[in-house]
């Protein structure tokens, strides 16, 4: 079984248990080889409330490692969530291991004030 198919199965298994609401949205993390993306999703209405990525101009301009950029993405999404008065969320690692860049996003979001 290929790595992609295996990760997809893990994603589906996680998504069976994890769903976001307007009060407590799902913090979904997608990790590509070069970049990392995070979004707060209200699954009840099927709407993305806030998003941030390492491709945003202020984050992409900084010359730091991918792990440090991931932490900046987490802090950015926490800032944007605070503007919408969102304090809690549910973390969705998207089939990736909770390690490295995915963990950095979570740490950055926690330091920014999001609780999960």
Secondary structure, 3 states (H helix, E strand, C coil): CCHHHHHHHHHHHHHHHCCCCCCCEEEEEEECCCCEEEEEEECCCCEEEEEEECCCHHHHCCCCCHHHHHHHHHHHHHHHHHHCCCCEEEEECCCCCCCCHHHHHHHHHHHCCCEC
